[in-house]
C-alpha cells in the first residue's frame, strides 16, 4: 500500500511503502476447512502458565480470535486433580444466543468433570474439540 505524500513528514520520500498485516477472522467454512489440514505439529508454543500448544491450536486462536480459549483451558490446570489427568478432552459448544459451555472429560464415554459456562462469545464455530495430552493442547487431528 502506498501512503499519500501529504500524510508523510516532508523528510520522507514519496515512494515509501509500509508493509503491515491485518488479522481478519476467517469465515466459519474457511476455518473448518483449514483446521482439517493440521496433522502433527512442527512447533510448540508456550502459554505463560507453562501449557504447550500446537500449530493447529495457534492457528485456531489467531483466526477465530480465541486465545481466551487457551487461557480458559490453561486456568483449569492449576488444580492438581485436573492436572493429574494426563489425557483431557475439551469441548466448546456455542449456543444460538452466543452463550457457550466449555466442558472437560477424560474420554468420550466418561462423565463431564468440568463445566464452565460462558455468558457470551463471538467464537465463529458451533463446536470445537481439543485434546490436552501430557500438557500439550492440540486439535484432534494433531494427536
N, C-alpha and C positions, 0 to 999 in steps of 0.2 A: 504494500500500500504506500503510495507516495503522499507525503504530507504537504499541503499547500504552503508555499513560501511565506505567506503572510502570518502563519501560525508559528514560524520558527524565528528564533533570535537572528538578528542580522549577521552575526558572525558565522552562522551555519549555512552551508551551501544549499542551494535549492534542490539538489538531487538526493538528499539524504533520505534513506529508506529505513523505516522502523520495522523490525520483524517481531511479531508477538503472536502468542497463541491464545485463543479463547476456547474455554472448555464448554462446549454446547452439549447438553444432555441428549443422548440418542433416543429415538422413539422406542416404544415398547418392543416392537417387532425386530428392529435392528439390534437391540440389546439382547433379546432372547437368542437370536441367530448367532451373534458374536460370542456369547457365553458358551455355546455348544462347541466352539472350536478349541477351547482350552483343555489340553490333556497334559498332565505333568506340569512342571514349572521350571523355569531357568533361574529364577531369583526368589529369594525370601526377603520379605520386608519386615522390619521390627516395629511393633507398636510400642509406645512408651512404657507399657506395662510389662514388656518382655514377650508378649504373644507374637508369634510369627505368622505371616500370611503370604499367600502365593501371588503369582502374576494375575491369575483369574480373579481373585478377590480384590486386588488393587484395581484392576480394570473395572470391576463392578462398582467399587467405591467412587472411582473417578467419573464414570459415565452415568451413574444413577444418583450422584450426589449423596452417597451413602457411607461416608466414613463414620457416621454416627452408628451404623450397624456393627462395624468392627469394635467401636467403643463399647457398645452395649454388651456384646459377647465377652469382650475382654474384662469388663467390670464384674461379671459373674465369677471370673476365675480367681478372684481374691478370697473366695470361700474355700477353705481346704476340702470340704466334702464335694464341691463341684470340681475343683482342680484335680482331685483324685480319680475322676472318671476319665480314663485315657482316650476313649472314643465317644464323642458327643455329636448328636445330630441336632442342628439348629434350624428351625423353620420360621420364616416370617410370612404371615398371612395378612394381606391388606384387604380391609373390608370396603364395600362400596361407598361408605361415608368417609373414607380416608383414614379411619382409625385402623390400628393394626394390633397383632398379637405376635410376640416372639416367644417361641417355646423351645425347650431342650429336652431330649430323651437320650437314653443310652443306645437304643436300637429301635427300628421301625415298630416292632411288636411289643415294646416296653412302654409303660405309662409315662406320661409327661412329668418331668421332675421340676422344671422351671417354667413359669408362665408370666410373662411381662406384658402388660397392656400399654399400648402407645396411643395417646389420645388423637394425634394427627401425624401423618407423614405424606410427603409428596413422592415417595418411592414409586417408580413407574410400573413395576411388575405386581401382579396379584399375589405371587408367591415366589419365594426363593428358599432353597435349601442349601445349607453349608455344613461341612464336616469340620470338626475340630479333633485332630488326632495327634497325640503326643505334642501338644502345644503349637500345632500348625493349623491355621484356619485355611480351608480350601473349598473350591467348588467340588461337587461330587465327581465330576469328570476328571479332576486332577488327582483323585485318590488312587 
